[in-house]
Amino acid sequence: MKILVVDDEMVSRTKLTLIMENFGECEAVDNGKDALTLFHKAHQMSKPYGLIMLDIDMPQMDGMQVLSEMIAAQIKLGISKSQKARILMVTSFTDKDRVLGCIQSGCDDYIAKPFDINTIGKKLSKLGICMRRIQAQESAAEPSDDYNNSFFIDGIVTAFENKRINLPTLPRIQTKFRELLLTGADSQHIANLLKKDVAISAELIRMSNSAYYKGVIQNKSLEHAISRLGAEATAQTVAELTSHKYYTMKSKKYRTLIEKVWRHSIACAFASEITAELLNLELKADPFAMGLLHDIGKLALLQILANMDRRGKFNGGIPSAKLIDTISAHHGVVGAKLLEKWRYADSYIASALDHKDNGADEDEEIKEIVPKEILIVRFANIAAKSMGYSLEENEYTDLPIENIDLAYDLRLNLIDLTKLKDKLAEEMKGVMELF
């Protein structure tokens, strides 16, 4: 069966497409005009769609208009009732009158956002449409929550991987970068600037480990990435990432949250780097990059949610507290998936997935086998929060850095911790000019 998904919102469209691929061959478009073009073309080729998932709320031509034209076209073509495409409206509205209007206009049913494969499966089963990838004896089984969540997470990863959505860059990073180029700064000064930006660092390291640039040894730092890519490719990539002006979102709420994640990520990066230097450790991964990217899932989710909120997908918006709870709950898996897709080393992925310290309750034997670089990021994560750099309000601010359990696990003495605080405070002064 051929299926057409029509939704202007990228995340919803991606998630729905992934789910619908379990029921048939799926195509997706982001507007009503293209949907009608494909609809007519399919009939001309005698390969019509059997199922159409149609979003109600779209700009220029909304779902109700598309629905009316599709139904009128089928009537004009003399298509029998049994051969007509089944049309389900996709809506985030609680307005029953609008949904009722679609049903009266001739749609077969509707699904409300947020949806999952289980909800959609039940709706389609009433229409005699079953999953093609599940054995008959398994068709009655209810998919697990993990299965449902995986579609959403995979959809997010796919969106970033295909560059339909990009991570936001620091507001003044482009200006500072141009200043360095104009003054003829060396590569080290350029690297010192760019490594403070999560989006730029993530993309340059990813590119350096791609099939095109990859060397014999997997790259582990931004400095190595710039060296491998060369000045021209680096400058081009930075220009591309910053030219889109991802930081132009009008919502003060999202700007504030993104800035908090930026500050925490940079603080964690410096704290990781300083800690490694104090311990005189040679690590398998770059501690600065690991610290910088450990919360990349938070930035990804914030960018996604900001786009959805801007399009009115949350019926009036989400309170900041709820946003923080949602992001905190899911950012580890999202971040790890992104880094895995971008072919980062295992230590980066592990750090993004789990960078929380379980404190004294954690089994000491378990701590012994955790790689040092991951323990350092866990410590740096708490240290940064204890100094006020956190997304969550007042998290760990009442915990002196000297009382962090991991400080003693890493064999950091009071002199080391004093040096860490002083160096971190000094480094963060220079960071603030990028906001």
N, C-alpha and C positions, 0 to 999 in steps of 0.2 A: 504494500500500500504506500502511495505517495502522500507525504505530509508537508504542509506549508505552515511555517511559524511566522507571524507578523507581530513585531513588537519594536517600538522605537528605543526602548531602554536596553542598553547592551547587556547588562548583567542578567536581567530577567530573560532576555532573548537567548543568551548563551545557556543558562540553566534549563530553560524550557526545551531548547534544541537537544541538549544532552539527554534529557528524560525521554523526549519523543522518538529518539533514535532506537529506543527499545521496542517501538511499535511499528516502525516502518522506515522507508527512505525519506530523509528529512531535508528540506530546504528552508532557509530563513532570510527574511528581508526586514528592513527597519522603517518602512513607510507604506502607506496604503496604495500609492500610485504604482510602485514596483510590484506590490502584491497582485494588483489587478492585471498588470502586464503578464506576470507569470501564469496567473489563472487562465487568461485567454489563450496564451501560447500553449499551455498544457492541453486545452481542449482542441486547438488546431492540430496538434500532433497526435490526437486520440489517446493521450496519456494523462487524463485528468487527475486532480488531487482527490483522494478519498477522505481526507481529514484536513481541516484548516483551523489553526489556533490563532485567534484574532484579538489583539489588544483593543480595548474600547478607547482608551485615552491616548491619542496620537495627534501631533500637530498637523496642520494643513488639511488632511483628510482623516477624520477619526474612524474608529471601528464601525460605528453604526452606518456611516456613509458607504464604507467598503462592503459591509454586509448586504446592504440594499442593492448595490450594483451587482454583486455576485449572484444573489438570488434572482434578480431580474434577468441576468444573462443566462442562467440555467433554465428559466421559464421560456425565454426566447429560443433557446436551442432545443426545446422539447425534451429535456432530460426527465426521465421518470423519477418518481419519488424515491424508489429503491436505489437508483443510480446516482442521486445527487450527493455532492460532497457533504459530509457532516461538518458543521461549523460550531465551534465552541468559543465563546467570548472569554477573554482573560481580563479581569478587572481587579483594581485595588479599591474600588469604590464600595461604600456601604449603602449607597443610594439605590434602594430597591426599585424605584420607579425607572431608573435608567436601565438596569438589568432587565426588568420586566418589558421595557420597550424593545430591547434586543430580541427577547424570546417571542414577543408578538410579531416582530418583523421577520421571524423565520429561522433564528439560530436554534441549534439543537440542545444546547445547554451552556453553562458557564462555569468557570473556576475562579476562585478568589485568591489573590496574593496575600500572604506567602503560600506557595503550593509545594508539594513534594510528589514523588513518584507514586506513593500509596494513594493520595487523594485523587490524582489524575487517573490512575489505574481503575479506581472504583467508578469514576465518572464514565470512562470509556467502556468499561465492561457492560454498563447498562445499554450502551449502543452496539454491543456485540463485537467490540474491538478488544483484542487481547494482546499481551506482550508476545513478541516473536522470539525473544531470546531466553525465555524461561520454559522449561519443560512442563508438559501438561500437568504432571503430578505436583509440580511446585507452584502452579499458578494461584492457588488459594492461600499460599503463605504470605504473611505480611512482611515487607522489607523492613530491615532494622533501621533505627535512627542513624547509625553510622553510615549505612548505605545511602540514605537520603541526604545526609550532610555532605557526603563525598561529591555528589553532583554539584552542589553549590560551590564547594571549595575548588573542584576542578574547573568550574565555570570562571571563577575569579582568576585562577592561574592561567587559563587559556586567554582571557582578556588581556592580561599583562604580557603574556608571551607573544601574542599577535599584535601588541602595541596599540590595541584599541583604547586602552587606558594606560597612562604612565604615572609613575610616582612623582609627586611634586618636588621641585628643586627649591633651594633656599632663595629668598627674594632678591638678594644682592649678589649672588654668586657669579652671574654673567658679567656684571659691571666690574667686579674685582678681577675676574679672569681676563677680561679685555685689557684692563690696566696693566696686568703682568705681561701680557703679550706685547703691548705697546712699548713698555720699558725694557724689553729684551731679557726678562727674568729667566733664570735657568730652570731646568726640568724639576729640580728639587723644590724650588719655591712654588712652582705650579702644582706639584703633587701635594704639598703641604696645604694649599688652598682647597683643591678639589676633593681631597680625602675627607673633608669635613661635611660633604654633602652625600647623603645616603643614596639618592637616585643616581647621581653621577658615578659614585664609587661602585655601586652594584652593576651598572651597565658596562663600565670600562673593564672591570674584572671579568664579567661574563663574556664580553667580546674577546678578551685575551685568551680565554680558555675554550673558545669556539673552534670548530674544525679548521677554519680558515687561518687562524693565528696560532693555534695551540702548538707549543713546543714539546720537547721530550718530558719536561717536568711541569706539573700543574702549577700555575701561578697562584701565589698566596697573598699578594699585597697590591695596593694601588700603584706604588712606585714601579713594581715589576710590570704591571699592566701597561702603564704609560710607555715604558721602555720597549715593550714588545709591540705595541700598536704603532708607535711613532708619533711625532708631533702633529702631523697633518690629520691622521685619523682621530687623534685625541681631540684636537680643536674642532673638527667637524662634528664629532659626537656631542661635545659640550654645547655647541651652537644649536644642534638639533633639539637636545633635551630642554634647553632654556628658552628657545624661541617660541615655544607653544604657550608660554605664560600660564603654566598650570597653577600658579599661585594667585590667580585673579578671581577666585571664588568670592562671592559677595557675602557669604554667611560668616559673620564674626565668630559664631560658635565653632565652626569647623576650622577657621584660621587659627583660633586660639588653641584648639586641641592639637592641630598639626604642629604648631610651634612648640608646644610642650613635648611632643614626641621627638621632634628634632633636637631640642636642648638635651633631653634625656639621652638620646642615642649618641650624640657627640660627647657628652659628659662620660658616658659609659665607655666610649672608645678611648678617650684620653686616660681614664682611670685604669682600663685594661693595659694600655701601653705602659703607663707609669709603673704599675704593679709588676709587670714582666721585667722592666728595667731594674727595679729595686731588688727583685729576686735573681737577677742576672740569668734569666732563662732563655734558652734557644728553643723555640716552639715550632711545631709542625705547621701552624697557621699564624697569620699576622694578627696579633692581639687587638690592634687598633681596628682593623677591618671587621673582625669578629664582633667586637663591642658595638661598632657602628651599625652593623646589619642585624643584630640580635632581635630588634623590634621592627624589622622591615614589614612584618605582617600587619602591624598597627597602622603604618602609613598606607599600605595597600587597602585595608578595610576602610579607613577614613576617606580615602579618595573615592572608593566605590559608593559608600554611604552618602557622601556629600553630593555626588552626581544624582543618586536616586532621590534624595531629599529635595534637590533643586527641581526635579521633574514632578514633584508632588506625589511621590509614591508612598509616603508615610502618613497621609491624612492629617496634615498639620504639623508634622515634624516629630523628632524624637528628643526628649530631654537629654541634656548632656550626661547626666548620671547614668541613664539607660545606655547611651552610646558607649560610655567608658566600660560598663559592665559587659556589653556585647563584644567589644573589641578585645578586652582583656581575656575573655573566655575562649576566643577563637584565633587570636593572632599567632599563637605558636605553630599551629598546624598550617595555617595559610603561609606564614613566613618560610617554614621548612619546605613546603611544597614548591614555592617559588624558587628557592635556592637549589632545590633538587633538579627542577626543570632547567635551570640556568647552569647546571653542571658544576656547582660549587663543591669543594671538598667536604667530606663527611663531618668534619669538626664544625664547619659553619652551619650545616644543616642541624646537627645535634644541638648546637648552642641556641639556634632560633627556636627549636622545638621545645626545649626545656632549659631555661636559664634561671629558674627559681631555686633558691637554697631552702632545703627542708629543715635546716637548723639542727639542733641537737638530737631530734628524733630520728634523723636519717642514720641508717646502719653505717658504722665506721668502715666496715669492709667494702661497702659500696663506694664510699668516698675515695677509698684507696685506689680503686680501679678507674675512676673518672679521670680523663685526661686533664693535665694541668691547665691547658688553655681554656677549657670549659669551666673549671673551678674559678679561674681568674675572672672570666666574664660574669659568672654568678656573683662573685664578690663585688666586682665593679658595678654591676646592676644595682645592688643594694647601697653601695657607697654613694653613687650618684644620687639616688633617691634620698638618702640621709642628708645630703647637702642641698636638697630642695629642687632637684631636677627630676620631675616625675609627672606623668600624665594624671595619676590618681592624686587627689588632694591630700596633702599631709601624710602620705605613705612613707613610713620610716623616718620622718623628720625628727621624731623624738628618740631616735636610736643613734647615739654617738658612734662614729666610725670605729672607735676603739672597742665597741661592744659587739661588733659583727662577728659571729662565730667563725665564719670562713677566714677571717683575718688570722686567727690562730692556727687554723688548719693549714694555711699557706705559709706559716712561720713568719708573719709580718710582725715586727716589734713596734713599740710606741714611736720610736724615731722614724721608722719607715712610714707609719701612718700619718705622722705630722708632715713629712715631706710630701706625701700623696695629696693631702688636703691643700697644702700651699701651692703645689704645682698645678693641681686641677683648677683651683680658683684663678690662678694666673692665666692658664690656657683658655678658660671660659670667658675671660674679659675680651680676648681677641675674637672670640666666636660671635659675640653679641653684635658686632658691626655688620654681620651678614644678614641680619634680620631687618 
